[in-house]
Amino acid sequence: MPELVEAYCPECEDETVHTLLRGGTNQVVRCRECNTTHTITHRKEKTRKLKVVVSRENTTRRCIITRREGEEVCAGDEFIIESVDGEPSIVRVTSIESHERRVECAEVGEIDAIWARDVSSVLLKISLNLGAVTKPIKYVVHGDKELVIGREERYKNITYVVKKIKLRDGGFVWREGRKVLAKDIKRVFASLNTDKTHSKNVNKKKSLRGAFNGSR
């Protein structure tokens, strides 16, 4: 698998993920955003390989990352790793083990292992209020997708309005206009927008049943 590095891209004018084409002091890299190939000067630094256990829903995998000595890693930090299919994935640190203790932050040289969650894409869980009953919906979205209190969202042939959001840290967001990224959401509480849920030629009951069955 090709090695990935973060570097400044002169074409994108920003820090982006690059594929390392040739190592050494003057490294040749290719930007994965615009495919521009250029060189970067690599200053040799002391590094250390760290074990990372990455979870995604009900699965886990182990990988190795390289970080600079002296760098501090904290719960909540995000960094890029290479996924199984060779594409870069964004993971968020959830826990750190240092000297057989769980800590919030630690320097690289003091870290035994890191636990992280893949937040490139996440399973969005919706509790949809239908009046007398509440129906669950689950579907995958990009981790950086914004959900806004009071705004309409659409899944298949269902249009719903976001009413309240439970955060992964246990808090709630309910003020209209507040934005939350999908990767920070534990559950969304929503109501059905009946005016936009069905197309003209689709029976309401069949439409809802098909959507809910498909979300399981």
C-alpha positions as CSV (number, residue, x, y, z in Angstrom):
1,M,0.0,0.0,0.0
2,P,1.3,3.5,-0.8
3,E,2.4,5.7,2.1
4,L,0.2,8.7,2.8
5,V,1.6,12.0,4.1
6,E,0.0,15.4,4.9
7,A,1.7,18.3,3.1
8,Y,1.0,21.7,1.7
9,C,-0.2,21.6,-1.9
10,P,0.8,24.7,-4.0
11,E,-2.1,24.0,-6.4
12,C,-4.8,23.6,-3.7
13,E,-3.1,26.2,-1.5
14,D,-3.9,24.1,1.5
15,E,-2.7,21.2,3.6
16,T,-4.0,18.0,1.9
17,V,-3.4,14.2,1.9
18,H,-0.6,13.2,-0.5
19,T,0.7,9.9,-1.8
20,L,4.5,9.5,-1.3
21,L,6.1,8.6,-4.7
22,R,9.7,8.8,-3.7
23,G,11.3,9.1,-0.2
24,G,14.5,10.8,0.8
25,T,15.3,14.4,1.9
26,N,13.5,15.9,-1.2
27,Q,10.4,13.7,-1.3
28,V,8.2,13.5,-4.4
29,V,4.5,13.4,-3.6
30,R,1.2,13.6,-5.4
31,C,-1.8,15.4,-4.1
32,R,-4.9,13.2,-3.8
33,E,-7.2,16.1,-4.3
34,C,-5.9,17.6,-7.5
35,N,-3.3,15.0,-8.6
36,T,-0.5,17.6,-8.8
37,T,3.0,16.1,-8.3
38,H,5.6,18.2,-6.5
39,T,8.5,17.9,-4.1
40,I,8.6,18.6,-0.4
41,T,11.7,18.9,1.9
42,H,11.7,16.2,4.5
43,R,13.5,17.0,7.8
44,K,14.3,13.8,9.6
45,E,12.6,13.8,13.0
46,K,12.5,11.2,15.7
47,T,9.3,9.2,15.3
48,R,7.5,6.3,17.0
49,K,5.0,3.8,15.7
50,L,1.8,3.6,17.7
51,K,-0.8,0.8,17.8
52,V,-4.3,2.1,17.0
53,V,-7.5,0.0,17.5
54,V,-10.1,1.5,15.1
55,S,-13.8,0.8,15.6
56,R,-16.7,1.2,13.2
57,E,-20.1,0.2,14.4
58,N,-19.7,-3.5,15.4
59,T,-16.3,-4.1,13.8
60,T,-12.7,-3.3,14.9
61,R,-9.4,-3.4,13.2
62,R,-5.8,-2.7,14.2
63,C,-3.4,-0.5,12.4
64,I,-0.1,1.3,13.0
65,I,0.5,5.1,12.7
66,T,3.8,7.0,13.0
67,R,3.9,10.2,15.0
68,R,6.6,12.6,16.1
69,E,8.4,12.1,19.4
70,G,7.2,14.8,21.8
71,E,3.9,15.3,20.1
72,E,0.8,15.2,22.4
73,V,-2.2,13.1,21.5
74,C,-5.5,13.8,23.2
75,A,-9.0,12.2,23.1
76,G,-11.0,14.0,20.4
77,D,-8.0,14.5,18.1
78,E,-8.5,13.4,14.5
79,F,-6.0,12.0,12.1
80,I,-5.8,10.2,8.8
81,I,-5.1,6.5,8.3
82,E,-5.3,4.3,5.3
83,S,-8.4,2.2,5.1
84,V,-8.6,-1.5,4.0
85,D,-9.6,-0.4,0.4
86,G,-6.5,1.9,0.2
87,E,-8.5,5.1,0.6
88,P,-7.7,7.5,3.5
89,S,-10.0,7.4,6.5
90,I,-10.5,10.0,9.2
91,V,-10.5,8.6,12.7
92,R,-11.2,10.3,16.1
93,V,-9.3,9.3,19.2
94,T,-11.7,8.1,21.9
95,S,-9.2,6.7,24.5
96,I,-5.5,6.5,25.2
97,E,-3.6,3.9,27.2
98,S,-0.4,5.1,28.9
99,H,1.5,3.0,31.5
100,E,-1.5,0.7,31.8
101,R,-3.9,3.6,32.6
102,R,-6.6,5.3,30.5
103,V,-5.8,9.0,30.1
104,E,-7.2,12.0,28.2
105,C,-3.8,13.1,26.8
106,A,-0.3,11.8,26.6
107,E,3.0,12.4,24.7
108,V,3.8,10.0,21.9
109,G,6.6,8.4,23.9
110,E,4.3,7.6,26.8
111,I,1.5,6.0,24.8
112,D,1.0,2.2,24.8
113,A,-2.1,2.1,22.6
114,I,-4.8,4.4,21.1
115,W,-8.5,3.6,20.6
116,A,-10.2,5.5,17.9
117,R,-13.5,5.6,15.9
118,D,-13.8,5.8,12.2
119,V,-15.7,9.0,11.4
120,S,-15.3,9.2,7.7
121,S,-18.9,7.8,7.4
122,V,-21.3,7.1,10.3
123,L,-24.6,5.3,10.9
124,L,-27.2,8.0,11.5
125,K,-30.0,6.8,13.9
126,I,-33.3,8.5,13.6
127,S,-36.3,8.2,16.0
128,L,-39.2,9.3,13.8
129,N,-42.4,10.5,15.6
130,L,-45.5,9.4,13.8
131,G,-47.9,10.5,16.5
132,A,-49.1,7.3,18.3
133,V,-45.9,5.4,17.5
134,T,-42.2,6.1,16.9
135,K,-40.3,4.3,14.1
136,P,-36.5,3.9,13.9
137,I,-34.6,4.7,10.7
138,K,-30.9,4.0,10.2
139,Y,-28.7,5.0,7.3
140,V,-25.1,5.8,6.5
141,V,-24.0,9.4,5.9
142,H,-20.7,11.3,5.6
143,G,-19.2,12.1,9.1
144,D,-19.0,15.8,8.3
145,K,-22.7,16.1,7.2
146,E,-24.4,18.9,9.0
147,L,-27.8,18.4,10.6
148,V,-29.7,21.5,11.6
149,I,-32.5,21.7,14.2
150,G,-35.7,22.7,12.4
151,R,-34.4,21.8,8.9
152,E,-35.8,19.2,6.6
153,E,-33.9,16.0,5.8
154,R,-34.7,13.3,3.3
155,Y,-34.2,9.6,3.3
156,K,-35.5,7.6,0.4
157,N,-39.2,8.8,0.0
158,I,-39.4,10.1,3.6
159,T,-39.0,13.8,4.4
160,Y,-38.6,14.6,8.1
161,V,-37.8,17.6,10.3
162,V,-35.0,17.5,12.8
163,K,-36.5,18.4,16.3
164,K,-33.8,17.4,18.8
165,I,-30.3,15.8,18.7
166,K,-28.7,13.7,21.4
167,L,-24.9,14.1,21.3
168,R,-22.4,11.3,21.7
169,D,-21.2,12.9,24.9
170,G,-24.7,12.7,26.4
171,G,-25.9,16.3,25.9
172,F,-28.8,17.4,23.8
173,V,-29.3,20.1,21.2
174,W,-32.8,21.5,20.5
175,R,-32.5,25.2,19.7
176,E,-33.7,25.9,16.1
177,G,-30.9,26.7,13.8
178,R,-28.2,24.9,15.8
179,K,-25.9,22.7,13.6
180,V,-24.3,19.4,14.6
181,L,-22.0,17.2,12.6
182,A,-23.2,13.6,12.0
183,K,-20.0,12.2,13.6
184,D,-21.0,13.9,16.9
185,I,-24.6,12.5,17.0
186,K,-25.9,9.7,19.1
187,R,-29.5,9.9,17.9
188,V,-31.8,12.3,16.0
189,F,-35.4,12.9,17.1
190,A,-37.6,13.9,14.2
191,S,-41.1,14.4,13.0
192,L,-42.6,13.4,9.7
193,N,-43.2,16.0,7.1
194,T,-46.4,14.5,5.5
195,D,-46.6,17.1,2.8
196,K,-43.3,16.0,1.2
197,T,-43.0,12.4,2.2
198,H,-44.7,10.7,-0.7
199,S,-44.8,11.2,-4.5
200,K,-48.2,11.5,-6.2
201,N,-48.4,7.9,-7.3
202,V,-47.2,6.2,-4.1
203,N,-49.6,5.0,-1.5
204,K,-48.7,6.5,1.9
205,K,-48.8,3.2,3.9
206,K,-46.8,1.2,1.4
207,S,-44.3,4.0,1.1
208,L,-43.6,4.2,4.8
209,R,-43.4,0.4,5.2
210,G,-40.9,0.1,2.4
211,A,-38.7,2.9,3.7
212,F,-38.7,1.5,7.3
213,N,-38.0,-2.1,6.1
214,G,-35.1,-0.8,3.9
215,S,-33.5,1.0,6.9
216,R,-33.1,-2.0,9.1
